[in-house]
Amino acid sequence: MGRQRDRDGPPVRRLGQPDVIELLADPDRPQAWTLLVGSTPQSYVDLDDPHYLEFEYARRIGHVLDVAAPAGAPLRVLHLGGGALSLARYVAATRPGSAQLAVDDDADLVALVRERLPLRRRGQRVAGRIRIRVGDARVVLGRLPAAAFDVLIADVFAGARTPAHLVSVEFTALARGVLVPGGVFVANIGDGAPLAHTRGRVATARAVFRNACLLADAAVLRGRRFGNLVLAATDADLPTADLTRRAAADPFPARLLQGEDLDRFVSGASPITDARAELSPVPPPGVFAP
């Protein structure tokens, strides 16, 4: 069944700008919406069930969050790219008492989320603190104190592409600086064949962190379709066996690459520096069609 336009009114349009903001209601879940910017799905939120993660990549990031600390233990999480705060709500629901900061440079989007997808609803309360800051992700990152977060999620897209200044070694080093020792860096990557951008992103993370792994649909890893790949990196040991089991049990199973498999995937790729950083690839036409 297809999704419907926001039950409470028409799309939110910014006059004279191409990046229309829309909320589409899910007819199968009474309080669930998909947030789109310029026709690209950015977030899915079920206000009645913050544990529910609709998008495949969000489920995979959820798995990383689940194994980042003992079950239920609070985390300090930095979200670069807030969207509708799907993952922040998930952390608050699964790890009560967590302190989180979400950064988004789209003031109109932030205002819409605050108004139409509120964190606090009548009779409900978010278990923990979620702050939202409007600003460029890298600028805000450079102003944050060292060792302030346990997990950093980089999920920034301008339309359907990640800005160039958020894919480099210099950016990744800034991210490592705000993490505690052993903290986890997670990035959502949009890419398709020949996956050159993803190979560069993995090489970049490995130039900064001791360990890394990559989670994605097998068809995406083989270059058969455009999709999302989730990169996780840390200076600690990654619980890859647990992550592999969780990803394999998803409705749309994912493969996990690590060690020698990841070596082969990245072979020949160099870390991306600011001097040669580029936007992530343009998705093919129709990739986000319902």
Backbone as CSV, one residue per row, in Angstrom:
resi,resn,N_x,N_y,N_z,CA_x,CA_y,CA_z,C_x,C_y,C_z
1,MET,0.839,-1.194,0.000,0.000,0.000,0.000,0.872,1.241,0.000
2,GLY,0.555,2.220,-0.790,1.373,3.429,-0.881,1.174,4.355,0.291
3,ARG,2.107,5.253,0.450,1.998,6.231,1.523,1.134,7.405,1.078
4,GLN,0.587,8.131,2.053,-0.297,9.242,1.789,0.346,10.529,2.266
5,ARG,-0.080,11.647,1.693,0.422,12.937,2.130,-0.006,13.188,3.573
6,ASP,0.762,13.964,4.280,0.521,14.330,5.669,-0.965,14.517,5.942
7,ARG,-1.497,13.780,6.909,-2.920,13.817,7.211,-3.393,15.208,7.643
8,ASP,-2.507,15.961,8.249,-2.906,17.230,8.855,-2.740,18.431,7.935
9,GLY,-2.395,18.222,6.687,-2.253,19.368,5.808,-1.381,19.062,4.623
10,PRO,-1.185,20.043,3.766,-0.395,19.861,2.547,1.092,19.819,2.855
11,PRO,1.909,19.475,1.864,3.353,19.512,2.073,3.818,20.900,2.509
12,VAL,4.897,20.924,3.257,5.492,22.192,3.654,6.427,22.606,2.525
13,ARG,6.125,23.705,1.859,6.909,24.110,0.691,7.670,25.407,0.990
14,ARG,8.914,25.448,0.536,9.708,26.660,0.688,9.705,27.372,-0.661
15,LEU,8.998,28.463,-0.721,8.799,29.150,-1.997,10.129,29.548,-2.627
16,GLY,10.235,29.301,-3.943,11.431,29.680,-4.670,12.599,28.739,-4.485
17,GLN,12.391,27.637,-3.769,13.459,26.678,-3.545,13.022,25.307,-4.042
18,PRO,13.957,24.534,-4.573,13.590,23.226,-5.115,13.417,22.149,-4.062
19,ASP,13.981,22.360,-2.867,13.982,21.297,-1.860,12.713,21.348,-1.006
20,VAL,11.627,20.871,-1.595,10.350,20.808,-0.898,10.459,19.850,0.284
21,ILE,9.898,20.250,1.417,9.824,19.358,2.577,8.420,18.769,2.623
22,GLU,8.330,17.450,2.755,7.032,16.792,2.826,7.001,15.786,3.971
23,LEU,5.822,15.616,4.548,5.562,14.529,5.477,4.526,13.621,4.838
24,LEU,4.874,12.351,4.667,3.947,11.383,4.100,3.517,10.407,5.186
25,ALA,2.225,10.249,5.360,1.689,9.372,6.392,1.723,7.922,5.937
26,ASP,2.000,7.027,6.860,1.975,5.592,6.587,0.585,5.074,6.933
27,PRO,-0.191,4.596,5.964,-1.561,4.151,6.241,-1.626,2.921,7.131
28,ASP,-0.503,2.204,7.280,-0.495,0.985,8.080,-0.113,1.220,9.539
29,ARG,0.387,2.424,9.845,0.799,2.730,11.225,0.272,4.123,11.544
30,PRO,-0.675,4.239,12.469,-1.446,5.480,12.658,-0.629,6.728,12.954
31,GLN,0.504,6.598,13.623,1.297,7.769,13.990,2.685,7.728,13.368
32,ALA,2.754,7.219,12.119,4.052,7.086,11.457,4.111,7.967,10.220
33,TRP,5.267,8.592,10.011,5.473,9.495,8.879,6.850,9.276,8.259
34,THR,6.913,9.501,6.950,8.184,9.591,6.247,8.444,11.055,5.937
35,LEU,9.624,11.522,6.292,10.040,12.889,6.005,10.854,12.877,4.724
36,LEU,10.456,13.691,3.741,11.170,13.799,2.482,11.643,15.233,2.279
37,VAL,12.831,15.373,1.715,13.350,16.679,1.330,13.748,16.583,-0.141
38,GLY,13.099,17.403,-0.975,13.366,17.350,-2.399,13.099,15.986,-2.995
39,SER,12.061,15.302,-2.532,11.610,13.969,-2.971,12.494,12.835,-2.474
40,THR,13.544,13.131,-1.706,14.408,12.089,-1.154,13.972,11.747,0.263
41,PRO,13.647,10.489,0.556,13.290,10.113,1.930,14.467,10.352,2.874
42,GLN,14.221,11.119,3.927,15.272,11.437,4.893,15.118,10.673,6.200
43,SER,13.891,10.473,6.632,13.646,9.810,7.911,12.273,9.163,7.904
44,TYR,12.130,8.165,8.751,10.825,7.556,9.020,10.677,7.503,10.529
45,VAL,9.542,7.967,11.018,9.309,8.010,12.459,7.926,7.450,12.777
46,ASP,7.867,6.558,13.748,6.589,6.129,14.318,6.529,6.700,15.729
47,LEU,5.692,7.709,15.928,5.628,8.382,17.222,5.134,7.453,18.324
48,ASP,4.358,6.429,17.960,3.855,5.480,18.957,4.874,4.400,19.300
49,ASP,5.839,4.175,18.425,6.794,3.089,18.629,8.186,3.502,18.166
50,PRO,8.934,4.212,19.009,10.279,4.667,18.611,11.276,3.525,18.439
51,HIS,10.915,2.306,18.894,11.798,1.161,18.666,11.791,0.740,17.200
52,TYR,10.749,1.127,16.468,10.587,0.650,15.096,11.413,1.499,14.133
53,LEU,12.310,0.831,13.398,13.146,1.493,12.400,12.782,0.920,11.042
54,GLU,12.198,1.736,10.189,11.686,1.285,8.900,12.790,1.106,7.862
55,PHE,13.667,2.088,7.760,14.691,2.045,6.715,15.753,0.992,7.056
56,GLU,16.216,0.286,6.016,17.208,-0.773,6.223,18.476,-0.241,6.882
57,TYR,18.972,0.896,6.383,20.226,1.428,6.937,20.046,1.833,8.392
58,ALA,18.863,2.340,8.732,18.617,2.742,10.115,18.617,1.525,11.034
59,ARG,18.064,0.415,10.577,18.116,-0.813,11.363,19.563,-1.218,11.621
60,ARG,20.398,-1.078,10.600,21.796,-1.486,10.752,22.554,-0.574,11.704
61,ILE,22.270,0.716,11.623,22.870,1.625,12.615,22.328,1.299,13.999
62,GLY,21.044,0.934,14.060,20.457,0.512,15.341,21.197,-0.673,15.932
63,HIS,21.609,-1.616,15.094,22.383,-2.759,15.588,23.709,-2.305,16.180
64,VAL,24.366,-1.366,15.510,25.638,-0.852,16.039,25.407,-0.187,17.393
65,LEU,24.337,0.584,17.499,24.010,1.215,18.777,23.715,0.171,19.850
66,ASP,23.057,-0.908,19.461,22.697,-1.950,20.426,23.916,-2.635,21.027
67,VAL,24.990,-2.748,20.255,26.173,-3.465,20.752,27.270,-2.507,21.231
68,ALA,26.994,-1.207,21.192,28.014,-0.223,21.575,28.260,-0.194,23.078
69,ALA,27.334,-0.731,23.864,27.442,-0.763,25.321,26.492,-1.833,25.820
70,PRO,26.629,-2.254,27.084,25.693,-3.239,27.621,24.238,-2.783,27.450
71,ALA,23.350,-3.734,27.265,21.942,-3.435,27.013,21.378,-2.494,28.066
72,GLY,20.702,-1.437,27.619,20.042,-0.498,28.516,20.926,0.580,29.094
73,ALA,22.250,0.452,28.943,23.148,1.459,29.509,23.042,2.758,28.715
74,PRO,22.974,3.912,29.396,22.884,5.195,28.673,24.117,5.439,27.818
75,LEU,23.915,6.132,26.715,25.003,6.524,25.833,24.947,8.023,25.595
76,ARG,26.094,8.599,25.335,26.164,9.977,24.854,26.372,9.902,23.347
77,VAL,25.374,10.364,22.597,25.382,10.180,21.151,25.298,11.523,20.445
78,LEU,26.162,11.702,19.454,26.141,12.874,18.589,25.603,12.454,17.224
79,HIS,24.519,13.089,16.793,23.922,12.813,15.495,24.234,13.983,14.558
80,LEU,25.071,13.756,13.570,25.323,14.779,12.559,24.365,14.496,11.400
81,GLY,23.369,15.340,11.259,22.252,15.082,10.376,21.104,14.582,11.228
82,GLY,20.234,15.496,11.648,19.189,15.120,12.592,17.976,14.491,11.935
83,GLY,17.566,15.049,10.768,16.350,14.555,10.134,15.182,14.637,11.099
84,ALA,14.396,13.591,11.136,13.248,13.537,12.048,13.607,12.900,13.387
85,LEU,14.904,12.706,13.646,15.410,12.200,14.918,15.020,10.747,15.173
86,SER,14.909,9.972,14.113,14.525,8.561,14.256,15.477,7.806,15.181
87,LEU,16.781,7.936,14.929,17.746,7.183,15.724,17.909,7.763,17.125
88,ALA,17.745,9.064,17.261,17.787,9.662,18.601,16.620,9.153,19.443
89,ARG,15.452,9.038,18.840,14.288,8.492,19.554,14.522,7.028,19.915
90,TYR,15.169,6.308,18.992,15.464,4.887,19.245,16.396,4.743,20.449
91,VAL,17.448,5.559,20.484,18.379,5.502,21.617,17.657,5.845,22.918
92,ALA,16.821,6.874,22.898,16.095,7.265,24.105,15.191,6.146,24.602
93,ALA,14.598,5.381,23.665,13.692,4.299,24.042,14.435,3.063,24.527
94,THR,15.576,2.768,23.912,16.305,1.549,24.256,17.338,1.762,25.356
95,ARG,17.737,3.017,25.550,18.752,3.339,26.552,18.330,4.584,27.327
96,PRO,17.347,4.429,28.217,16.836,5.581,28.971,17.953,6.303,29.714
97,GLY,17.850,7.629,29.728,18.853,8.439,30.401,19.992,8.880,29.514
98,SER,19.963,8.490,28.244,21.023,8.895,27.321,20.969,10.400,27.060
99,ALA,22.132,11.003,26.884,22.232,12.420,26.537,22.658,12.510,25.077
100,GLN,21.860,13.217,24.262,22.115,13.228,22.833,22.061,14.651,22.274
101,LEU,22.868,14.866,21.240,22.868,16.136,20.518,22.697,15.830,19.035
102,ALA,21.715,16.466,18.404,21.492,16.326,16.969,21.810,17.652,16.296
103,VAL,22.546,17.595,15.194,22.961,18.794,14.464,22.397,18.727,13.051
104,ASP,21.709,19.784,12.636,21.170,19.853,11.274,21.248,21.296,10.808
105,ASP,21.631,21.499,9.545,21.786,22.874,9.062,20.516,23.439,8.443
106,ASP,19.436,22.662,8.430,18.178,23.085,7.815,17.219,23.569,8.896
107,ALA,17.170,24.876,9.108,16.340,25.442,10.172,14.850,25.177,9.933
108,ASP,14.421,25.217,8.667,13.015,24.950,8.367,12.642,23.520,8.719
109,LEU,13.513,22.588,8.402,13.260,21.189,8.717,13.200,20.976,10.225
110,VAL,14.138,21.569,10.941,14.151,21.443,12.403,12.860,21.990,12.999
111,ALA,12.409,23.140,12.495,11.173,23.736,13.000,9.974,22.824,12.730
112,LEU,9.939,22.223,11.550,8.845,21.316,11.203,8.828,20.100,12.123
113,VAL,9.997,19.513,12.364,10.075,18.342,13.232,9.636,18.689,14.647
114,ARG,10.072,19.835,15.144,9.665,20.248,16.491,8.148,20.399,16.583
115,GLU,7.541,20.938,15.512,6.110,21.220,15.548,5.257,19.987,15.282
116,ARG,5.619,19.216,14.249,4.744,18.145,13.793,5.144,16.756,14.278
117,LEU,6.400,16.592,14.645,6.875,15.296,15.142,7.557,15.511,16.487
118,PRO,6.827,16.030,17.458,7.449,16.455,18.723,8.038,15.288,19.507
119,LEU,9.095,15.598,20.234,9.711,14.594,21.096,8.857,14.300,22.318
120,ARG,8.076,15.290,22.723,7.194,15.109,23.871,5.751,15.262,23.427
121,ARG,4.952,14.245,23.674,3.537,14.266,23.341,2.739,14.065,24.610
122,ARG,1.475,14.406,24.543,0.617,14.284,25.717,0.633,12.842,26.235
123,GLY,0.944,12.690,27.512,0.971,11.371,28.119,2.247,10.589,27.879
124,GLN,3.182,11.173,27.123,4.437,10.486,26.845,5.601,11.404,27.179
125,ARG,6.736,10.791,27.453,7.930,11.561,27.778,9.158,10.827,27.268
126,VAL,10.040,11.534,26.602,11.278,10.938,26.129,12.178,10.648,27.318
127,ALA,12.704,9.423,27.371,13.552,9.019,28.489,14.992,9.447,28.217
128,GLY,15.308,10.655,28.576,16.645,11.177,28.331,16.562,12.574,27.758
129,ARG,17.697,13.102,27.378,17.753,14.478,26.891,18.244,14.486,25.451
130,ILE,17.453,15.088,24.558,17.841,15.241,23.163,17.866,16.733,22.851
131,ARG,19.041,17.246,22.581,19.178,18.638,22.187,19.339,18.724,20.675
132,ILE,18.859,19.801,20.093,18.974,20.012,18.655,19.690,21.334,18.421
133,ARG,20.690,21.312,17.552,21.421,22.532,17.228,21.400,22.722,15.713
134,VAL,21.066,23.923,15.289,21.064,24.246,13.861,22.443,24.775,13.486
135,GLY,23.052,24.141,12.492,24.369,24.585,12.050,25.016,23.564,11.141
136,ASP,26.104,23.946,10.499,26.860,23.032,9.657,27.528,21.972,10.528
137,ALA,27.421,20.709,10.116,27.910,19.607,10.939,29.391,19.743,11.278
138,ARG,30.208,20.104,10.306,31.644,20.166,10.561,31.999,21.370,11.426
139,VAL,31.326,22.475,11.220,31.593,23.661,12.040,31.245,23.370,13.502
140,VAL,30.077,22.782,13.728,29.674,22.452,15.097,30.623,21.422,15.690
141,LEU,30.983,20.420,14.903,31.894,19.378,15.378,33.201,19.977,15.870
142,GLY,33.725,20.950,15.139,34.989,21.567,15.509,34.931,22.383,16.788
143,ARG,33.722,22.673,17.261,33.562,23.482,18.476,33.201,22.650,19.707
144,LEU,33.032,21.355,19.529,32.625,20.494,20.645,33.843,20.066,21.454
145,PRO,33.653,19.807,22.734,34.788,19.399,23.570,35.267,17.989,23.243
146,ALA,36.508,17.715,23.577,37.084,16.396,23.340,36.421,15.362,24.244
147,ALA,36.366,14.122,23.739,35.895,12.966,24.510,34.523,13.204,25.145
148,ALA,33.622,13.831,24.405,32.305,14.171,24.946,31.228,13.149,24.603
149,PHE,31.522,12.218,23.657,30.484,11.304,23.181,31.006,9.876,23.096
150,ASP,30.075,8.946,23.255,30.387,7.524,23.108,30.214,7.056,21.665
151,VAL,29.255,7.654,20.962,28.949,7.280,19.580,28.713,8.546,18.777
152,LEU,29.230,8.572,17.548,28.949,9.658,16.606,28.363,9.039,15.341
153,ILE,27.182,9.516,14.938,26.526,9.036,13.729,26.557,10.137,12.682
154,ALA,27.255,9.902,11.582,27.332,10.863,10.479,26.328,10.439,9.409
155,ASP,25.225,11.146,9.343,24.135,10.805,8.418,23.638,12.094,7.772
156,VAL,24.569,12.807,7.142,24.271,14.123,6.573,24.125,14.011,5.062
157,PHE,22.994,14.475,4.568,22.753,14.488,3.129,22.175,15.836,2.730
158,ALA,22.736,16.409,1.677,22.153,17.588,1.047,21.359,17.052,-0.134
159,GLY,20.041,16.940,0.046,19.250,16.194,-0.917,19.591,14.727,-0.777
160,ALA,20.154,14.125,-1.815,20.502,12.705,-1.778,22.003,12.462,-1.734
161,ARG,22.803,13.526,-1.477,24.258,13.382,-1.534,24.917,13.934,-0.265
162,THR,25.967,13.271,0.188,26.713,13.740,1.348,27.678,14.838,0.918
163,PRO,27.678,15.987,1.606,28.594,17.082,1.244,30.057,16.653,1.328
164,ALA,30.870,17.211,0.443,32.266,16.792,0.321,33.066,17.016,1.600
165,HIS,32.765,18.084,2.331,33.583,18.388,3.515,33.293,17.457,4.698
166,LEU,32.377,16.489,4.482,32.024,15.554,5.550,32.419,14.115,5.221
167,VAL,33.382,13.946,4.315,33.798,12.591,3.938,35.308,12.386,4.075
168,SER,36.032,13.389,4.521,37.495,13.354,4.444,38.169,12.848,5.716
169,VAL,39.483,12.626,5.595,40.307,12.264,6.751,40.242,13.358,7.803
170,GLU,40.307,14.610,7.360,40.278,15.725,8.307,38.964,15.744,9.094
171,PHE,37.856,15.524,8.403,36.563,15.453,9.094,36.530,14.260,10.053
172,THR,36.991,13.110,9.596,36.959,11.900,10.421,37.845,12.047,11.653
173,ALA,38.955,12.741,11.515,39.824,12.989,12.665,39.130,13.892,13.686
174,LEU,38.399,14.900,13.195,37.608,15.725,14.112,36.580,14.877,14.855
175,ALA,35.949,13.947,14.126,34.964,13.067,14.745,35.606,12.210,15.834
176,ARG,36.767,11.659,15.546,37.468,10.845,16.542,37.797,11.665,17.783
177,GLY,38.091,12.941,17.586,38.472,13.782,18.711,37.372,14.021,19.720
178,VAL,36.098,13.973,19.286,35.005,14.212,20.231,34.509,12.917,20.858
179,LEU,35.078,11.768,20.430,34.695,10.480,20.995,35.597,10.112,22.166
180,VAL,35.021,9.397,23.112,35.825,8.842,24.196,36.738,7.770,23.625
181,PRO,37.819,7.412,24.321,38.643,6.294,23.853,37.780,5.044,23.660
182,GLY,37.861,4.448,22.485,37.027,3.289,22.198,35.635,3.636,21.721
183,GLY,35.359,4.945,21.542,34.057,5.355,21.030,33.870,4.907,19.589
184,VAL,32.626,4.936,19.131,32.276,4.368,17.827,31.834,5.463,16.863
185,PHE,32.435,5.470,15.691,32.068,6.351,14.587,31.242,5.543,13.602
186,VAL,30.072,6.076,13.225,29.176,5.381,12.294,28.812,6.348,11.170
187,ALA,28.870,5.872,9.926,28.518,6.724,8.788,27.555,5.994,7.868
188,ASN,26.524,6.705,7.427,25.602,6.207,6.415,26.090,6.705,5.056
189,ILE,26.359,5.775,4.143,26.930,6.100,2.840,25.954,5.685,1.746
190,GLY,25.662,6.593,0.810,24.869,6.259,-0.355,25.776,6.073,-1.560
191,ASP,25.691,4.898,-2.207,26.631,4.620,-3.295,26.098,3.504,-4.184
192,GLY,26.694,3.415,-5.371,26.393,2.354,-6.318,27.649,1.997,-7.087
193,ALA,27.534,1.032,-7.993,28.694,0.584,-8.762,29.414,1.768,-9.405
194,PRO,30.749,1.780,-9.311,31.663,0.730,-8.861,32.045,0.813,-7.385
195,LEU,31.274,1.559,-6.591,31.498,1.715,-5.146,32.836,2.373,-4.818
196,ALA,33.333,3.186,-5.729,34.612,3.868,-5.489,34.516,4.821,-4.300
197,HIS,33.374,5.488,-4.168,33.214,6.413,-3.053,33.267,5.661,-1.719
198,THR,32.566,4.542,-1.642,32.558,3.770,-0.396,33.943,3.236,-0.069
199,ARG,34.652,2.752,-1.071,36.015,2.254,-0.829,36.900,3.369,-0.258
200,GLY,36.751,4.561,-0.795,37.498,5.688,-0.260,37.091,6.038,1.152
201,ARG,35.791,5.944,1.433,35.323,6.255,2.791,35.849,5.234,3.806
202,VAL,35.866,3.965,3.410,36.399,2.941,4.320,37.902,3.153,4.524
203,ALA,38.628,3.427,3.450,40.065,3.697,3.580,40.305,4.898,4.484
204,THR,39.444,5.885,4.379,39.547,7.082,5.224,39.361,6.730,6.694
205,ALA,38.315,5.956,6.995,38.059,5.566,8.382,39.203,4.731,8.939
206,ARG,39.753,3.852,8.125,40.850,3.002,8.591,42.148,3.788,8.779
207,ALA,42.252,4.940,8.132,43.429,5.788,8.341,43.362,6.502,9.689
208,VAL,42.166,6.564,10.264,41.966,7.295,11.519,41.729,6.353,12.700
209,PHE,40.968,5.279,12.468,40.599,4.340,13.535,41.304,2.995,13.335
210,ARG,41.436,2.255,14.412,42.146,0.966,14.367,41.321,-0.118,13.686
211,ASN,40.013,-0.136,13.910,39.146,-1.183,13.372,37.974,-0.584,12.622
212,ALA,37.499,-1.307,11.605,36.332,-0.861,10.853,35.598,-2.070,10.291
213,CYS,34.317,-1.897,10.027,33.537,-2.908,9.326,32.487,-2.207,8.483
214,LEU,31.914,-2.933,7.537,30.942,-2.382,6.600,29.736,-3.305,6.534
215,LEU,28.543,-2.709,6.669,27.290,-3.456,6.617,26.474,-2.993,5.417
216,ALA,26.007,-3.945,4.594,25.189,-3.568,3.448,24.513,-4.794,2.861
217,ASP,23.466,-4.537,2.100,22.806,-5.574,1.321,23.813,-6.181,0.336
218,ALA,23.733,-7.499,0.137,24.681,-8.169,-0.745,24.639,-7.607,-2.158
219,ALA,23.442,-7.268,-2.640,23.323,-6.731,-4.002,24.011,-5.381,-4.126
220,VAL,23.968,-4.579,-3.070,24.659,-3.290,-3.080,26.166,-3.516,-3.067
221,LEU,26.633,-4.439,-2.233,28.070,-4.723,-2.166,28.609,-5.248,-3.490
222,ARG,27.767,-5.945,-4.239,28.199,-6.473,-5.542,28.027,-5.454,-6.663
223,GLY,27.520,-4.273,-6.331,27.347,-3.237,-7.334,26.153,-3.436,-8.229
224,ARG,25.202,-4.261,-7.808,24.031,-4.543,-8.642,22.949,-3.483,-8.509
225,ARG,22.986,-2.732,-7.431,22.018,-1.645,-7.268,22.599,-0.570,-6.372
226,PHE,22.040,0.633,-6.488,22.421,1.750,-5.617,21.737,1.548,-4.267
227,GLY,22.437,1.890,-3.185,21.831,1.727,-1.867,22.681,2.329,-0.776
228,ASN,22.319,2.007,0.441,23.009,2.529,1.620,23.945,1.484,2.205
229,LEU,25.113,1.947,2.589,26.096,1.110,3.275,26.424,1.777,4.597
230,VAL,26.531,0.991,5.647,26.808,1.528,6.979,28.236,1.160,7.378
231,LEU,29.011,2.179,7.643,30.406,2.022,8.055,30.507,2.267,9.551
232,ALA,31.149,1.357,10.271,31.404,1.534,11.704,32.906,1.428,11.939
233,ALA,33.444,2.324,12.764,34.884,2.327,13.029,35.135,2.711,14.482
234,THR,36.190,2.164,15.057,36.525,2.416,16.452,37.969,2.001,16.709
235,ASP,38.527,2.487,17.802,39.852,2.036,18.224,39.762,0.808,19.120
236,ALA,38.561,0.445,19.538,38.349,-0.753,20.348,38.065,-1.941,19.427
237,ASP,37.783,-3.087,20.012,37.394,-4.255,19.229,35.927,-4.129,18.845
238,LEU,35.610,-4.437,17.616,34.228,-4.414,17.154,33.562,-5.763,17.430
239,PRO,32.354,-5.767,17.991,31.642,-7.037,18.224,31.019,-7.541,16.932
240,THR,31.869,-7.904,15.979,31.391,-8.216,14.633,30.560,-9.493,14.582
241,ALA,30.834,-10.466,15.450,30.033,-11.690,15.439,28.581,-11.373,15.793
242,ASP,28.392,-10.551,16.802,27.039,-10.147,17.204,26.376,-9.308,16.109
243,LEU,27.130,-8.383,15.538,26.593,-7.557,14.456,26.193,-8.410,13.254
244,THR,27.010,-9.400,12.934,26.714,-10.283,11.802,25.402,-11.018,12.028
245,ARG,25.200,-11.541,13.229,23.953,-12.265,13.545,22.749,-11.348,13.445
246,ARG,22.871,-10.159,13.989,21.741,-9.228,13.972,21.391,-8.809,12.546
247,ALA,22.414,-8.505,11.758,22.178,-8.065,10.385,21.591,-9.187,9.530
248,ALA,22.022,-10.423,9.771,21.512,-11.558,9.004,20.067,-11.872,9.344
249,ALA,19.615,-11.479,10.534,18.248,-11.780,10.973,17.243,-10.716,10.560
250,ASP,17.688,-9.645,9.927,16.787,-8.578,9.500,15.845,-9.056,8.394
251,PRO,14.684,-8.387,8.239,13.797,-8.723,7.114,14.511,-8.648,5.768
252,PHE,15.426,-7.681,5.623,16.284,-7.587,4.446,17.720,-7.759,4.944
253,PRO,18.220,-8.988,4.948,19.514,-9.278,5.571,20.660,-8.485,4.946
254,ALA,21.656,-8.217,5.783,22.855,-7.515,5.319,24.074,-8.394,5.534
255,ARG,25.094,-8.155,4.726,26.395,-8.789,4.924,27.296,-7.849,5.707
256,LEU,28.220,-8.404,6.442,29.215,-7.608,7.164,30.593,-7.958,6.629
257,LEU,31.328,-6.926,6.229,32.704,-7.098,5.774,33.646,-6.598,6.852
258,GLN,34.664,-7.403,7.157,35.691,-7.022,8.115,36.974,-7.750,7.739
259,GLY,38.054,-7.404,8.400,39.302,-8.125,8.228,39.740,-8.260,6.782
260,GLU,40.059,-9.496,6.381,40.570,-9.734,5.026,39.525,-9.436,3.959
261,ASP,38.251,-9.702,4.266,37.188,-9.381,3.306,37.143,-7.879,3.046
262,LEU,37.307,-7.104,4.107,37.307,-5.653,3.946,38.586,-5.188,3.250
263,ASP,39.701,-5.874,3.526,40.953,-5.561,2.828,40.769,-5.685,1.319
264,ARG,40.134,-6.781,0.900,39.926,-7.006,-0.529,38.975,-5.968,-1.115
265,PHE,37.932,-5.610,-0.342,36.971,-4.620,-0.817,37.648,-3.270,-1.047
266,VAL,38.542,-2.880,-0.136,39.166,-1.556,-0.172,40.410,-1.524,-1.065
267,SER,40.882,-2.678,-1.492,42.157,-2.775,-2.209,42.314,-1.700,-3.284
268,GLY,43.393,-0.942,-3.170,43.706,0.094,-4.155,43.132,1.458,-3.837
269,ALA,42.226,1.548,-2.870,41.612,2.837,-2.524,42.495,3.609,-1.550
270,SER,42.504,4.921,-1.691,43.281,5.784,-0.806,42.344,6.604,0.067
271,PRO,42.801,6.983,1.261,41.991,7.872,2.099,41.669,9.175,1.370
272,ILE,40.500,9.709,1.635,40.039,10.944,1.000,40.497,12.134,1.852
273,THR,41.169,13.071,1.252,41.569,14.288,1.950,40.655,15.438,1.544
274,ASP,40.680,16.510,2.322,39.890,17.694,1.976,40.210,18.181,0.571
275,ALA,41.471,18.061,0.177,41.903,18.606,-1.113,41.244,17.900,-2.295
276,ARG,40.865,16.633,-2.126,40.267,15.917,-3.255,38.881,15.353,-2.936
277,ALA,38.276,15.807,-1.853,36.950,15.314,-1.466,35.888,15.783,-2.455
278,GLU,34.921,14.901,-2.698,33.806,15.203,-3.588,32.500,14.773,-2.935
279,LEU,31.407,15.331,-3.422,30.089,14.875,-3.005,29.945,13.383,-3.272
280,SER,29.133,12.714,-2.464,28.832,11.316,-2.753,28.067,11.225,-4.074
281,PRO,28.044,10.045,-4.712,27.451,9.917,-6.050,25.971,10.275,-6.118
282,VAL,25.548,10.671,-7.312,24.136,10.981,-7.570,23.364,9.660,-7.717
283,PRO,22.291,9.468,-6.954,21.500,8.249,-7.123,20.879,8.201,-8.523
284,PRO,20.710,7.023,-9.095,20.078,6.917,-10.408,18.608,7.306,-10.340
285,PRO,18.024,7.735,-11.455,16.606,8.113,-11.461,15.725,6.961,-10.980
286,GLY,14.736,7.316,-10.166,13.765,6.333,-9.716,14.185,5.485,-8.541
287,VAL,15.395,5.702,-7.982,15.862,4.842,-6.910,14.991,4.987,-5.662
288,PHE,14.368,6.164,-5.464,13.530,6.371,-4.290,12.042,6.274,-4.617
289,ALA,11.713,5.771,-5.782,10.303,5.649,-6.164,9.610,4.644,-5.254
290,PRO,8.320,4.895,-4.883,7.609,3.979,-4.001,7.348,2.642,-4.678
